[in-house]
Structures are given as C-alpha cells and as structure tokens.
Amino acid sequence: MNGTFENLTGSAPGGVTPAQVLSRSGEYQRKRLWCGITGIGLVLVALWIGAAAGLAGWTDGLLAGLLGGGAGTGVRSVSAAAIAALGLGAVAVLLQLPVDLAAINIEKEFGQVAVGTRFNLPGVYLRRTVEWLFGLTVAGAVFGAAYVYAGKYWPVAAAGALLALAFAHIVYPMKPGPSVALPGDKAAWWDEATTELRRTGVYVPTAVWYSHGETSLAGGWNGVGPMRRLFLTRTLWDIRPRIAAALISREQAHLELGHRLATAAVTVVWVVVGMIISSRLTPAGMGAGGAVVIAATVMSTWCWVGLLGLLPWLGRRQILEADAFLMELEFSKEEVAETLATLARCNKPDETLPAGIAAIFHPIPTMSQRRKALGI
C-alpha cells in the first residue's frame, strides 16, 4: 500500500485503469449528490413559498369546508391534520419525481443496478412511495391528536409521538429491500464467514439478506433483543469469507460502541427542539391542518440543517470508530486495508469532493482519511 486511491480500487475489468475508476466514481457520486440536493431543495423552496403566500391559513379554510359537519371538533382536527400531511406528501412526490427518475437513470448509466436479481426498480419505487405517503398520513393524524388534546404541551407531545412512530422499526425489524434467500451454493461460504467471526470473538448475528437493486455493499441493524436482525445486501456473497467477516464486524462495532443509541439520542433532542420552534411560529387559534403546514415547513428545514452539520459529523466519527474496532480484533492491517479497498471498489466513493462540500453533504470520511486514522 502506498496510500493512493489507485491501490484501493482493485483491478478493473476491460482494461480500465484505476485512475479511470476514480474518475467514474467521482462523477457517479457527484451526480447522485446533486440529485439529492435538488430534490430536497425543491421541496424546501416550495414549502417556504407556500408559507409566505399564506398556505397554512388557506389549508385551514379548505379543510374546515370539507370537514365542517358530522363529527366532533377533535375528530375533525385529527382528520384535517392527516389530510394536510397527505396533501403535502403528494406535492413533495410530484416535485421530486423528475429528480428521482434522473437518479434511476444515473444508477443505470454507471452500472450500479444489479443485473439478474429480478429487482423491480419501478415497482419498489412505487411501493416505497405509497408506504411513505401512508406513514406521513398516520404521522399527520398523530400530530393533530397531540395538537388538539395536549394543550400547551403539544410540541413535546407531538415530538414524542412522532419519534415513537419513527423508531418503531427499532423494535420491529423492517426490511430495507426485497428479501433474498441464501442460495444453496452459498451455504459453505456463509459457514466459513461465520467461522471467521467466531475466531475473532465476534457475535454471529441473525442475518437477513436483501436486494437493494445496486451493486454496492450495505448493511444495518434493525430490531432489539431477540428481534434484532442484521440486514445485509446479497452483494456480500461475492466477497471472500474473511473480508465478509470483517465487514460484518464493522456493523457489530456500531452496535457494541453504542452508535445506535447515540444517533437516537441526538435525533430525539433535535426533533424536540425543532417542534418547539414550530410551536413558536404557529399563531394562536390556528387549526390542526394549518399547524401541520407550519410544522412541515419548519421541521423539514430544521432537519435539513441537522443533515448539513451535526449528523454528518456524528456519522464520520462513528465510521472511524468502527474502523478502529477492527484493529482491536484479530484482523491484520493488511486485512483491514483490504476491507476498505473492497468498500471502495463496490461503493464507488468520491475522493475528489472539495473539503467544504464533503464536510457538509457527505457523512462518510474519505478512504485516505480512514487509512490515515488507522495508520495503514
């Protein structure tokens, strides 16, 4: 290892040089980054234009006309909040649709969509969109109930209830993608990988395999106690068992080092503070539908501010700690270096982003930073 990115990309097929791999990786990640910024930016701009144009009051008036009779005030308010949340979600979907289609084309352009996995990308996109809109409607109803029934404590009540919904997947594992059964010809591979985990003293998790439609590597925990599962992409099957064990050990590090709890704690504080800010900007007597519009505008902006600063900093710190965890196990420096090289080859990181942009928009340290921290 001489510390250059070329050594991390591995051999490229078709006579493509490592430098060309780097260039393509950077181009791919930058296009994806701009898609993300554009999509979120469109929604934020639309929300603030709506706020300036009196969208909250207009929403209240419209919903009062639609729900004017036949139910008690509380029921009407909860229904108004749910409908307002659904309406805002539908507008956001329409605004982001062109950007999402562009992102899908980028995945295809750079060969990041796995071939032969029967991953139905349009179908998965539609299903996730419907699930998100349904979840947003439920969240709106929960917010409306807190707004109506919790009195002056509604900001904290709403934050607590919405966080309970958001963290429901911590208790009950939810699949990040379509499940994939471990093929029979990979059983010996998995036996060897778990043997390597036991050899290094790492807990062998209950693994659930899924396809996310890409060729990159991904993994993450869901559930608690006996329900805890480690979701891993099928792309791990192509990695030799020892390095697969190292990658799984990194996920175990996030668990043992308390990263899940730390992220949850920061999220709780951030959401509660954001909801209190929303309450300060909600006029007295505002209906639940209008309050949803104000909360959506403020919280979307507040969460985006968190994504720009606090959460990327926390994520980078946790990644470096997980890397160091490997060095404390029985993985050699060469194996840790190979693990990072495997991630670089499969996930195509952009090592060329200017430091300022990377610090704001990218929660993953560069490979050179990660190697330097480990002394490899």
Buried (B, 14 or more C-beta within 10 A) or exposed (E): EEEBBEBBBBEBEEEEEBEEBBEBBBBBBBBBBBBBEBBBBBBBEBBBEBBEEEBBBBBBBBBBEEBEEEEEEEBBBBBBBBBBBBBBBEBBBEBBEEBBEBBBEBBEEBEBBBEEBEBEBEEBBEEEBEEEBEBBBBBBBBBBBBBBEBEEEBBBBBBBBBBEEBEEEBEEBEEBBBEBEBEEEBEEBBEBBBEBBEEBEBEBBEBBBBBBBBBBBBBEBBBEEEEBBBBBBBBBBEBEBBBBBBBBBBBBBBBEBEBBEBBBEBBBEBBBBBBBBBBEBBEEEBBBBBBBBBBBBBBBBBBBEBBEEBBBEBBBBBBBBBBBBBBEBEBEBEBBBBBBBBBBBBBBBBBBBEEEEBBEBBBBBBBEBBBEBBEB
